[in-house]
Amino acid sequence: MPKNNFKYISLLLLLISIGCAKRGSITGGDKDTIAPILKASFPKNFSTNFNGKEIKLVFDEYVKLKNANKQLIISPPMKNQPEISPNNASKILTIKLKDTLLPNTTYSFNFGQSIEDNNEGNPYSQFKYVFSTGTFIDSLALNVKVKDALEKKSDNFVSVMLYEINEKFNDSTIYKEAPRYITNTLDSLKIVKLENIKAGKYLLIALKDNGNNKYNPKSDKIGFQKQYITIPNDTIFEVELFKEQLQFKTIKPTQAAKNRFLMGYEGKAKDVKITVKNGADIIPSLVTNFPKKDSLQIWYKPIKTDSLQVVIGKEKYTKEFIVKLKIQKADTLSISPEFSNNLPLRERFALNSSIPLVKFDKSKITIFNKDSIAVPFETDYDEMNQKLFFNFNKEPLEKYKITLNPGALIDFYEAQNDTLKYNITTKNTSDYGNLRVVLENVKRFPVIVQLTDKDGKIKATEYSEKNTTVSFDAIEPALYTLRIIYDDNKNKEWDTGSYLEKRQSEEVIYFPKEIDVRANWDVEQPFNLGG
């Protein structure tokens, strides 16, 4: 054979062998996506006349438990949680019961997403183990939709409960006892099914609680059906979660500065009356909000004494505290603007004061535009929030110079401002968008119409007592969520509900889609409230 031919044949064989090697290479195979399978259980799933203390679940592969403390739902709830072992991977899970089981009762263990295969973490989704201590398995079911009364997005891990209406039940039962039946929305469900229920009359509630299955108004959200429901029932019931407004109650004040107390409270502080006394003498005082806290600031005039009395009154609530005084630094007056540089056309220029203001000398305040022409204005002071507003007609693409000369502002302790100067500008109207909302099928008035951002923060609000067209002019370009609130008590704010009063929260309706407001655009959005 010629030498050149031998070279070509050798090269060909080499290429063939490489190709064969590639075709036969080990890749590890496809990823396992199959969930574990229950091969057997002892006693068998759906057993009756159960009287044991131990359950064994046998799977076709090694499994592990993940977040069982959150995912596992036992209905009816047990006072003593069962012990599930082992903690490591195993083909057998053992459940040791530590509770005394109720007679003639169907129990269900819904493991949610907690059982996974050991290798890939594929969950055995919503696996249920069911048994009855009686002669049959209760098989009725109820579907429940859970939503938030105010926010568009609902909480996760909300418990949905049924309390049996019998001779032992009263309105306080949900504060003291666990429910008869329970399930949970876990981390994603909006509609849940309560299963293995017996026929009867029940109270339906939902709780976003700490896991003890009892209602604590201080920390929990609650939703409830006002009327008792009967089982069987094929209705999809809806419950709306809200945080109740607590009864007004105060915490003992503490001294925060030389002449200022800080006092925490529960409930609403509106219309509270607070008096500071030294023996029989009333000390001049003022009360303001403490920013972003459920606390009040109590400002009082300087006095030489070891202690002061603080007397609180609101409706039927009265309380008196004695606060011992310590040597502390006095508060000093400082003024800061709500907006610096750019002032949105929809907003008012405002100044925040560190100490409440009590006197205003308008003659020592000036506002000039860029042409040095004086701009007429009025002021408006929000004492509770220590905020001074300036009301004047703002023009687009304008510059304003605001000057407060010494003595324009005097605080509660008779200190006055130094010279304050602020330069602010406004943008062109083309930098904003205009939104006109046309309300259709409004059931009643008045209504509060609000725009919120993606985090639920309110960006703009309008109030309508009869108009079905509501305008939001000169708003920042953004994606907005639109909602209306039926303001049934006409106080211009959303009011929560009350379980004991059997009162639901004021109704909130969301527009189903986000609204895209763009610069230099006019948007008209119909909003049908009758759906």
Secondary structure as the mmCIF struct_conf table of DSSP 4:
data_model
#
loop_
_struct_conf.conf_type_id
_struct_conf.id
_struct_conf.beg_label_comp_id
_struct_conf.beg_label_asym_id
_struct_conf.beg_label_seq_id
_struct_conf.end_label_comp_id
_struct_conf.end_label_asym_id
_struct_conf.end_label_seq_id
HELX_RH_AL_P HELX_RH_AL_P1 LYS A 3 ARG A 23
TURN_TY1_P TURN_TY1_P1 GLY A 24 GLY A 24
BEND BEND1 ASP A 30 ASP A 30
HELX_LH_PP_P HELX_LH_PP_P1 LYS A 31 ASP A 32
HELX_LH_PP_P HELX_LH_PP_P2 ILE A 34 PRO A 36
STRN STRN1 LEU A 38 PHE A 42
BEND BEND2 PRO A 43 PRO A 43
HELX_LH_PP_P HELX_LH_PP_P3 LYS A 44 LYS A 44
TURN_TY1_P TURN_TY1_P2 ASN A 45 PHE A 46
STRN STRN2 SER A 47 SER A 47
BEND BEND3 THR A 48 ASN A 49
BEND BEND4 LYS A 53 LYS A 53
STRN STRN3 GLU A 54 LEU A 65
BEND BEND5 ASN A 67 ASN A 67
HELX_RH_AL_P HELX_RH_AL_P2 ALA A 68 GLN A 71
STRN STRN4 ILE A 73 SER A 75
BEND BEND6 PRO A 76 PRO A 76
BEND BEND7 LYS A 79 ASN A 80
HELX_LH_PP_P HELX_LH_PP_P4 GLN A 81 PRO A 82
STRN STRN5 GLU A 83 SER A 85
BEND BEND8 ASN A 87 ASN A 88
STRN STRN6 SER A 90 LYS A 96
BEND BEND9 ASP A 99 ASP A 99
HELX_LH_PP_P HELX_LH_PP_P5 THR A 100 LEU A 102
TURN_TY1_P TURN_TY1_P3 PRO A 103 ASN A 104
STRN STRN7 THR A 106 ASN A 110
TURN_TY1_P TURN_TY1_P4 GLY A 112 GLN A 113
STRN STRN8 ILE A 115 ASP A 117
TURN_TY1_P TURN_TY1_P5 ASN A 118 GLU A 120
STRN STRN9 PRO A 123 PRO A 123
TURN_TY1_P TURN_TY1_P6 SER A 125 GLN A 126
STRN STRN10 LYS A 128 SER A 132
BEND BEND10 THR A 133 PHE A 136
STRN STRN11 LEU A 140 ASP A 148
BEND BEND11 ALA A 149 LEU A 150
BEND BEND12 LYS A 152 LYS A 153
HELX_LH_PP_P HELX_LH_PP_P6 SER A 154 ASP A 155
BEND BEND13 ASN A 156 PHE A 157
STRN STRN12 SER A 159 GLU A 164
BEND BEND14 ASN A 166 ASN A 166
TURN_TY1_P TURN_TY1_P7 GLU A 167 LYS A 168
TURN_TY1_P TURN_TY1_P8 ASP A 171 SER A 172
HELX_RH_AL_P HELX_RH_AL_P3 THR A 173 LYS A 176
BEND BEND15 GLU A 177 GLU A 177
BEND BEND16 ARG A 180 ARG A 180
STRN STRN13 TYR A 181 ASN A 184
TURN_TY1_P TURN_TY1_P9 LEU A 186 SER A 188
BEND BEND17 LYS A 190 LYS A 190
STRN STRN14 ILE A 191 ILE A 197
HELX_LH_PP_P HELX_LH_PP_P7 LYS A 198 LYS A 198
BEND BEND18 ALA A 199 ALA A 199
STRN STRN15 GLY A 200 LYS A 208
BEND BEND19 ASN A 210 LYS A 214
TURN_TY1_P TURN_TY1_P10 PRO A 217 SER A 219
STRN STRN16 LYS A 221 PHE A 224
BEND BEND20 LYS A 226 GLN A 227
STRN STRN17 ILE A 229 ILE A 231
BEND BEND21 PRO A 232 PRO A 232
STRN STRN18 ILE A 236 LEU A 241
STRN STRN19 PHE A 242 PHE A 242
HELX_LH_PP_P HELX_LH_PP_P8 LYS A 243 PHE A 248
STRN STRN20 LYS A 249 THR A 250
STRN STRN21 THR A 254 ALA A 257
TURN_TY1_P TURN_TY1_P11 LYS A 258 ASN A 259
STRN STRN22 ARG A 260 GLU A 266
BEND BEND22 GLY A 267 GLY A 267
TURN_TY1_P TURN_TY1_P12 LYS A 270 ASP A 271
STRN STRN23 LYS A 273 ASN A 278
TURN_TY1_P TURN_TY1_P13 GLY A 279 ALA A 280
STRN STRN24 ASP A 281 ILE A 283
HELX_LH_PP_P HELX_LH_PP_P9 PRO A 284 PRO A 284
STRN STRN25 SER A 285 ASN A 289
HELX_LH_PP_P HELX_LH_PP_P10 PHE A 290 PHE A 290
TURN_TY1_P TURN_TY1_P14 PRO A 291 LYS A 292
BEND BEND23 LYS A 293 ASP A 294
STRN STRN26 SER A 295 TYR A 300
BEND BEND24 ASP A 306 ASP A 306
STRN STRN27 SER A 307 LYS A 314
TURN_TY1_P TURN_TY1_P15 GLU A 315 LYS A 316
STRN STRN28 TYR A 317 LYS A 324
HELX_LH_PP_P HELX_LH_PP_P11 LYS A 329 ASP A 331
STRN STRN29 ILE A 335 PRO A 337
BEND BEND25 GLU A 338 PHE A 339
STRN STRN30 ASN A 341 ASN A 342
TURN_TY1_P TURN_TY1_P16 LEU A 345 ARG A 346
BEND BEND26 GLU A 347 GLU A 347
STRN STRN31 PHE A 349 SER A 353
BEND BEND27 SER A 354 ILE A 355
STRN STRN32 LEU A 357 PHE A 360
HELX_RH_3T_P HELX_RH_3T_P1 LYS A 362 LYS A 364
STRN STRN33 ILE A 365 ASN A 369
TURN_TY1_P TURN_TY1_P17 LYS A 370 ASP A 371
STRN STRN34 ALA A 374 ALA A 374
STRN STRN35 GLU A 378 ASP A 382
TURN_TY1_P TURN_TY1_P18 GLU A 383 GLN A 386
STRN STRN36 LYS A 387 ASN A 391
TURN_TY1_P TURN_TY1_P19 PRO A 396 LEU A 397
STRN STRN37 LYS A 399 LEU A 404
TURN_TY1_P TURN_TY1_P20 PRO A 406 GLY A 407
BEND BEND28 ALA A 408 ALA A 408
STRN STRN38 LEU A 409 ASP A 411
TURN_TY1_P TURN_TY1_P21 PHE A 412 TYR A 413
BEND BEND29 GLU A 414 GLU A 414
STRN STRN39 GLN A 416 GLN A 416
STRN STRN40 LEU A 420 THR A 425
HELX_RH_3T_P HELX_RH_3T_P2 THR A 429 ASP A 431
BEND BEND30 TYR A 432 TYR A 432
STRN STRN41 GLY A 433 GLU A 440
BEND BEND31 ASN A 441 ASN A 441
BEND BEND32 ARG A 444 PHE A 445
STRN STRN42 VAL A 447 THR A 452
TURN_TY1_P TURN_TY1_P22 LYS A 454 ASP A 455
STRN STRN43 ILE A 458 SER A 464
BEND BEND33 GLU A 465 LYS A 466
BEND BEND34 THR A 468 THR A 468
STRN STRN44 THR A 469 ILE A 475
HELX_LH_PP_P HELX_LH_PP_P12 GLU A 476 GLU A 476
BEND BEND35 PRO A 477 PRO A 477
STRN STRN45 ALA A 478 TYR A 486
TURN_TY1_P TURN_TY1_P23 ASP A 488 ASN A 489
BEND BEND36 ASN A 491 GLU A 493
STRN STRN46 SER A 498 SER A 498
TURN_TY1_P TURN_TY1_P24 TYR A 499 LYS A 502
STRN STRN47 ARG A 503 ARG A 503
HELX_LH_PP_P HELX_LH_PP_P13 GLN A 504 GLU A 507
STRN STRN48 VAL A 508 TYR A 510
BEND BEND37 PRO A 512 LYS A 513
STRN STRN49 ILE A 515 VAL A 517
TURN_TY1_P TURN_TY1_P25 ALA A 519 ASN A 520
STRN STRN50 ASP A 522 ASN A 528
TURN_TY1_P TURN_TY1_P26 LEU A 529 GLY A 530
#
